[in-house]
Amino acid sequence: MDTAPHDPVAALRKRSRILDRLLDDRGRLARWPVRRAQQLIALDHIAAQIDGSRTYTEREIGEVLEALHAFRDVARIRRELVDLDLLRRKRDGSAYWKPEPDASERA
């Protein structure tokens, strides 16, 4: 069992190395990673690119997501973001927005 304390600098370096392999020269996700840990990093990266100050229509969020990846699977990315609560939507899919950060995340 690993009992070493979490090193945030090492974690950031690892994340950066993973993103370097996953992103194309335009900064888009080039392919869908096989490993779940890499998928989560990619989804977090994509979510960070979405403007949290506005609400999007389904078409608008699709256009944003289309511009952030190169393998043309907007539905997968949108579904994953919603499932992970990195993106929220109206039940009918007519509006999408980023959730407000928890108070613990703002501190």
N, C-alpha and C positions, 0 to 999 in steps of 0.2 A: 504494500500500500504506500502511495506517495504522500508523505507528511510534510513536504517542503511547502513553505508559504507561497501563495500565488504571486507571481512576478508580473505586474501589469505591463512593463516594458517588453518583456519577452513575449507576452500574449499579443501585443500590438505588432511586434516584428513578425510573428507567425502569421497573423491576419494579413499583414501587408504582403508577405511572400505568397500566400494563397491567392490573394486578389491579383497580384502580378501575373500569376499563371492563368487565372480565369478571365481576365479582362483583355479585350483586344486593344489595338493602338488608338481607338477612339474612346476608350473607357467604358465600352459596353461589355456586358457579360457575354462571352463568346460561345459558351456551351453550358449546358446544365450539368453541374457536378454530380458524380455518382455518390460520393460520401455525404451523409447527412450533415456532418459538421461543416463541410464546405458549402453545402446548400444554404445553411443558416447564415454563414458569413456573407454569401452572395446576396441573400435576401435582405439582410441588414444593410448592406451597401446600397442596394436599390432603394430601400425605404428611406435612407438618408437623403436621396436625391429628390424625393417628392416634397413639394411645398406643403408644409404643415399648416399654413395660414389660410388655406382655401378648401373649398369643397369642389370635387370634380364630378362631371357627368360620367356615365359609363364610357362614352366615346372619348372624352378627354383623358381619363385615366388610362384607357387603352393606348392612346397616342403617346402619353408619357412613358408607359412601360415598353412600348414598341421601340422607342428611342434609346432605352437603357439596356437592351439586349439584342443579340444578333441571330438568335436561332428561332425566332418567330413563333413563340408559344406564350402569347400574352395571357391566355386563360390560366395556364399553369402558374405563372408568376403571380397573377392577381389572386388566385385561389390560395396559394401558399401564404401570401402577405396577409390575407384576411384570416386564414386559419391560425396564424401566429399572432394575431392582433397587432400587426404592424400597420395594418390598414383596416378601416371599418367601412361598412356599407349599409345602406338602407336595405331592408328585407327584399324589396323588389329589384335591387341592383341599380336603381336610378341615380344614386349619389354615393360617392366615396370620399373619405377624408382620413387623415392621420389622427390617431387618438392623442389626447392631451397627455403629456408625461405625468407619471405619478409624482407626488410630492417628494418621494425618496429619490427619484431620478433627477429632480430639479436642484436638489441640495448639493 
